[in-house]
Amino acid sequence: MSGSDDLHTDETLMLLYVAGDVSAFATLYGRHKDGIWRYLLRGSHNEASTAELSQDVWASVIKAREGYEPRARFATWLYRVAHNRLVDHWRAERPQEELDVAAEVAGPEHQTPAARATQEEQGNRLMQALSALSVEQREAFLLQAEGGLSLDEIAITQSVGRETVKSRLRYALAKLRGELADVWP
Amino acid sequence: MSGPNRPPNQPNDRELQDFLDGHGELRAAYHADAQEQSPAAVDDAILRMATKAVVVKVDIPQRPRVQSASFNPWKTSLAAAAVLVLSFGAFLQIRKDPIVERAVFEPAIQQAEIAAAPPAMKAQSASPSESRQRALARAQADVAQRQQREKKEVSTVADATVGMAMAAAPAPVVESELASSMAAEDNVAAKDAVGAGAQAFAMQDAAPAPAPSPPAAAMAKSIDQQRAAPMGRMAAAPAMAAAESSFSASAASMSEAPIHRWLNTCSAEALLAVPSRDDAGLFAKPQLWNGLPVVAIVGNALVFDASVSQETILAQWGATKNAAACLKPAQTAGGLSLHCGCIQP
């Protein structure tokens, strides 16, 4: 990756890639690969599926190269592609699988305070609590935390209104805070 | 802002705003734990995919560029020389065109011909829409016939001129556009009888020619066909007066801004302001260009209503040429020429 590419915006890097600059794509990929990976991982709960989803998402980005126009922020567009791919994945999987996964990670309330305090990390509980959120609330949280999307951009991605997104985020944060209330510094 | 002091599970707007602003304990806690990264194997596969997508596209154009690099200099010069030859040849042809000369220098003949068929003129005055249809059909026929005449009369040099005419001369360009995008109009031109030859000449590129300068061959042909049912620029005074009065009466209902803005700015936005047209390319109602009614735009040319005189058009064009700075005259031949490259992307 060239040093000068790091100074470009995402949209400029994508346009450079459209013009044939592969190093620009490498820079762009480096900026977003882990965020997309975690976003897909939290949604699929499976590394193998995440690898496949991730390649599908970036393949869509590469394929869209010919007709790419920076009408929106690159991150907004990228996470919308990822969201759509994730939705397709959920539809293809059996619905109860997600519930099973959620049940597996849920359960801090069954542990004693001492057991909770001795858990590996506070963050581990946070991840468990995140998994216990509803799909929509978790998605809204991740789109902001990983993608840095604004309320309006999240609304566009989830195809809902702005206030709905605010409501989802409020309750997501409240639930997460509630899970960590007893160990919050 | 400690956790235990806040009622859990209760929405907190301040916490939400902090989160959206990139701050807050929850966000920090999440990022501290969210350390997963995409595996190197996945990264490699995706980057290979990205490289392959570009390499496939780049290979093909690179070879021709390398091969043709050495030819660029003289190829450009050849093109420039051909354009000059084309321009001069087209100028000579227009000056030599007997029909054109007749139209310009023998108005008396036309006056007599027009006087011989007043009913047709009156009928056209009374039906503007029919007049516009015929005007457009005439313009198309003019372009086609001029093209045929040029092919017959050109010499070896003119052959190259004709070949370049498609690129440089506005009239051939207009015709090529007609051929490619106005098939319906071609049908109209073919079927329409040579009846009342409504005055319609394509305004094409030109310098502000002096008064006696001949019009474009398209208009010349139009005049030629008007012999059968004369109605045109050189119409008799009564008919002209009638036509003009009808236009002045309806001027209030016409919109001048779109075409004038198009000529001034030559922008895509202005182009969009051009009023909607029917399938034949005619405006639903004539648009005004410096007070002159325009019934259609054919390619890059304005098609005026039959009642508009050549002299009037030239006078108006001369008055606005400074405003039409965006225009690119492709030839300096006399006649009615107003060319703007804005319509063509």
Interface residues (C-beta under 8 A of the other chain):
Chain A: Y17 G20 D21 V22 F25 A26 Y29 K33 D34 I36 W37 R38 L41 A51 S54 Q55 W58 A59 I62 K63 R65 E121 Q122 G123 N124 L126 M127 L130 Q144 A145 E146 G148 S150 L151 K166 S167 L169 R170 Y171 L173 A174 K175 L176 R177 G178 L180 A181 D182 V183 W184 P185
Chain B: S2 G3 P4 R6 P8 N9 Q10 P11 N12 D13 E15 L16 F19 L20 G22 G24 E25 L26 R27 A29 Y30 H31 A32 D33 A34 E36 Q37 S38 P39 A41 V42 D43 A45 I46 L47 M49 A50 T51 A53 V54 K57 V58
